[in-house]
Amino acid sequence: TGAVNLSNPEYYATVTIKALLKVLCDSTLNQFHNLAVDALNFILNTLKSRFSNFLYLVIPVFTHLFQTEHSLRELLLHQLDKILKLCGPNFHEQFVEPVLELTLTYLTDPNIKLQKCFETLLTLVKTSKRFLRHKMDLITTKLNQIIRSFEDSRDVIYWVLSVYFCLGEMLDNHLENIISLLTKIITNYSLTDTESLSNI
């Protein structure tokens, strides 16, 4: 193995991030989990778009923790949303799919605020839309299921339509099903509600 290059500007950030992720993965250290997340947040704010160089460390661990540490899900979702915003177009294609599947899976998790899930999904669509074209079947199937399950919730309808609006022409092959479903939903609203939905 090669010698460790201490002059590499990413060396200390790498060591620190690995140590913090190790703390998060250790359930016996759960009293320090919030502090570890706060420390990661500080590093993220410092590195900004350069945090994309450390996605290979963070995203696989976050994906694992979503499955094993229920109490951390909302905190991690906030971090994912921030990572997406700060990395922007530098967010690597290889991590788009796991983040997409994660947000779609936990959209209806009672332990996570629905709005935060949709905000993260919308951020992913805005920053990585070019990588999602082959995922339209997955996205529309899940979001249409959510509309059917929460058709009386104006907030859910608003967030789903916001995601669809952002996807734009990528939905062309799925418009028939979406319009049919939304037409059914809209008829259940008053004229005022219909107008507000149409303006999104």
Backbone torsions as a table, in degrees:
resi	resn	phi	psi	omega
1	THR	NA	150.1	-179.2
2	GLY	-76.3	162.0	178.7
3	ALA	-69.4	148.1	177.1
4	VAL	-70.3	128.5	-179.2
5	ASN	-94.4	96.1	-177.4
6	LEU	-70.7	-14.9	179.2
7	SER	-84.3	-10.2	177.4
8	ASN	-64.1	123.6	-176.6
9	PRO	-62.6	-17.2	-179.0
10	GLU	-93.6	-6.3	-174.3
11	TYR	-60.7	-52.2	-174.8
12	TYR	-69.8	-35.5	175.8
13	ALA	-64.1	-40.6	179.0
14	THR	-62.2	-47.8	179.8
15	VAL	-60.8	-43.5	-178.6
16	THR	-66.2	-46.1	-179.5
17	ILE	-62.2	-42.6	178.2
18	LYS	-60.6	-42.0	-179.6
19	ALA	-64.7	-41.9	-179.6
20	LEU	-67.3	-40.0	177.7
21	LEU	-65.6	-35.5	177.2
22	LYS	-63.6	-38.7	176.6
23	VAL	-63.2	-44.4	-178.6
24	LEU	-63.9	-30.5	-178.5
25	CYS	-83.0	-7.8	-177.9
26	ASP	-100.3	106.2	-177.1
27	SER	-66.4	-20.4	178.2
28	THR	-75.0	-10.6	179.3
29	LEU	-109.5	27.3	-174.0
30	ASN	-61.8	-22.1	178.2
31	GLN	-69.6	-14.1	180.0
32	PHE	-106.5	1.7	-176.0
33	HIS	-61.5	-43.6	-180.0
34	ASN	-63.2	-38.9	177.7
35	LEU	-65.0	-38.0	179.0
36	ALA	-65.1	-40.9	177.7
37	VAL	-65.2	-41.0	177.5
38	ASP	-61.0	-40.4	179.5
39	ALA	-66.3	-41.0	175.7
40	LEU	-61.8	-38.4	178.8
41	ASN	-63.3	-39.5	177.8
42	PHE	-62.4	-44.4	179.4
43	ILE	-63.1	-41.8	179.6
44	LEU	-61.1	-46.0	179.4
45	ASN	-63.5	-31.0	-179.5
46	THR	-76.6	-44.8	-175.5
47	LEU	-80.9	-29.8	-177.6
48	LYS	53.2	-126.4	-174.9
49	SER	-63.0	-22.9	179.4
50	ARG	-69.5	-10.6	176.4
51	PHE	-63.8	-18.8	178.1
52	SER	-58.9	-22.9	179.0
53	ASN	-72.2	-10.7	-176.6
54	PHE	-116.9	9.0	-179.9
55	LEU	-61.3	-32.4	-179.2
56	TYR	-62.7	-24.1	176.6
57	LEU	-85.8	-42.2	-166.9
58	VAL	-84.1	-47.7	-171.7
59	ILE	-62.5	-45.9	178.1
60	PRO	-60.2	-38.2	179.4
61	VAL	-68.9	-43.9	177.6
62	PHE	-59.2	-42.2	179.1
63	THR	-60.8	-42.8	177.9
64	HIS	-64.9	-43.8	-177.2
65	LEU	-67.2	-31.7	176.2
66	PHE	-59.8	-33.1	-178.7
67	GLN	-82.2	-27.2	-171.1
68	THR	-110.7	-25.0	-175.5
69	GLU	-120.1	86.2	-175.3
70	HIS	-59.3	-35.9	-175.5
71	SER	-69.3	-17.0	-177.8
72	LEU	-95.5	-7.9	-170.4
73	ARG	-56.4	-48.0	-176.7
74	GLU	-67.6	-39.4	176.4
75	LEU	-60.7	-44.3	-178.7
76	LEU	-67.6	-35.2	178.7
77	LEU	-64.3	-39.7	175.3
78	HIS	-60.2	-41.5	179.8
79	GLN	-66.9	-40.8	178.5
80	LEU	-60.4	-44.0	179.9
81	ASP	-60.4	-43.2	-179.6
82	LYS	-67.7	-40.6	177.8
83	ILE	-59.5	-45.3	179.6
84	LEU	-60.5	-43.8	-178.2
85	LYS	-67.2	-43.0	-177.2
86	LEU	-75.3	-36.5	178.6
87	CYS	-74.5	-34.2	178.1
88	GLY	54.5	-129.6	-179.1
89	PRO	-67.0	-10.3	178.0
90	ASN	-84.4	-2.5	177.9
91	PHE	-68.5	122.1	-169.6
92	HIS	-69.7	140.7	-178.4
93	GLU	-56.2	-37.6	-174.7
94	GLN	-64.5	-18.3	-179.0
95	PHE	-101.9	-2.8	-179.5
96	VAL	-66.7	-46.2	-177.3
97	GLU	-62.7	-47.9	178.9
98	PRO	-62.3	-35.9	178.0
99	VAL	-70.0	-39.5	176.9
100	LEU	-60.2	-49.6	-178.2
101	GLU	-64.2	-35.1	178.3
102	LEU	-64.6	-48.3	-178.1
103	THR	-66.8	-38.8	179.0
104	LEU	-67.9	-37.4	-178.8
105	THR	-65.2	-40.0	-173.0
106	TYR	-102.2	15.0	177.7
107	LEU	-58.0	-33.7	-177.4
108	THR	-108.9	19.8	177.8
109	ASP	-71.1	122.6	-178.1
110	PRO	-65.5	-16.7	-179.3
111	ASN	-86.4	-3.0	-179.0
112	ILE	-125.0	137.2	176.8
113	LYS	-64.5	128.6	-176.5
114	LEU	-56.9	-40.1	-178.7
115	GLN	-60.3	-41.1	-179.0
116	LYS	-65.7	-37.9	176.5
117	CYS	-61.6	-46.8	-179.6
118	PHE	-66.7	-37.6	177.9
119	GLU	-60.8	-42.3	-180.0
120	THR	-67.9	-41.1	177.2
121	LEU	-62.2	-43.4	-179.6
122	LEU	-65.2	-39.7	176.7
123	THR	-62.5	-41.8	177.7
124	LEU	-60.7	-44.6	-179.6
125	VAL	-62.9	-43.1	-178.0
126	LYS	-66.1	-38.2	-175.0
127	THR	-89.4	-24.4	-171.5
128	SER	-131.5	25.1	-176.6
129	LYS	-52.4	-38.0	-176.2
130	ARG	-63.2	-18.7	-178.8
131	PHE	-98.0	1.8	-171.2
132	LEU	-106.3	-1.1	-174.4
133	ARG	-56.6	-39.2	-178.2
134	HIS	-80.6	3.5	-179.2
135	LYS	-110.5	13.9	-176.5
136	MET	-64.8	-36.3	178.0
137	ASP	-60.5	-47.4	-179.9
138	LEU	-62.1	-47.4	-176.2
139	ILE	-65.4	-49.2	-176.5
140	THR	-68.7	-36.5	178.3
141	THR	-61.9	-45.9	-179.1
142	LYS	-67.5	-45.7	-177.2
143	LEU	-69.1	-35.3	176.1
144	ASN	-67.0	-36.5	175.0
145	GLN	-62.0	-40.9	-179.9
146	ILE	-66.3	-40.6	177.5
147	ILE	-59.6	-43.7	-179.5
148	ARG	-64.3	-37.7	-177.7
149	SER	-75.6	-27.4	-175.7
150	PHE	-124.7	38.7	-173.4
151	GLU	-65.4	-17.3	178.0
152	ASP	-90.9	-1.5	-178.4
153	SER	-98.1	111.1	178.9
154	ARG	-62.2	-36.7	-178.7
155	ASP	-62.8	-44.4	-179.7
156	VAL	-64.4	-44.5	178.1
157	ILE	-58.4	-43.7	-179.7
158	TYR	-60.1	-46.8	-176.1
159	TRP	-68.7	-40.0	178.1
160	VAL	-62.7	-44.8	179.6
161	LEU	-64.6	-33.2	177.3
162	SER	-63.7	-41.8	177.2
163	VAL	-65.1	-45.2	-180.0
164	TYR	-62.4	-41.1	179.4
165	PHE	-60.7	-41.0	-179.1
166	CYS	-68.3	-33.9	180.0
167	LEU	-72.0	-27.7	172.8
168	GLY	54.2	-128.1	-173.0
169	GLU	-64.6	-13.8	178.3
170	MET	-67.0	-14.4	-179.8
171	LEU	-91.3	2.4	-172.4
172	ASP	-50.5	-41.7	-177.6
173	ASN	-77.2	-4.4	-177.1
174	HIS	-120.1	5.2	-174.0
175	LEU	-64.1	-35.9	-177.3
176	GLU	-58.6	-48.5	-179.5
177	ASN	-66.9	-40.6	-178.4
178	ILE	-65.6	-47.1	-178.5
179	ILE	-64.8	-40.2	178.3
180	SER	-60.6	-44.1	-179.9
181	LEU	-66.8	-45.0	-177.6
182	LEU	-68.3	-34.4	177.2
183	THR	-61.1	-41.7	178.0
184	LYS	-63.5	-42.6	-178.3
185	ILE	-67.4	-44.2	-175.0
186	ILE	-62.7	-33.2	179.5
187	THR	-63.8	-16.6	178.9
188	ASN	-86.6	-5.2	-178.9
189	TYR	-103.0	160.8	174.6
190	SER	-72.8	171.3	179.3
191	LEU	-58.4	-41.0	180.0
192	THR	-60.5	-45.0	179.4
193	ASP	-64.1	-40.9	-179.4
194	THR	-61.1	-43.5	-179.7
195	GLU	-63.2	-39.9	-178.8
196	SER	-67.3	-37.6	178.2
197	LEU	-67.5	-38.3	-177.3
198	SER	-69.1	-20.7	-177.0
199	ASN	-88.3	-4.7	-178.5
200	ILE	-67.6	NA	NA
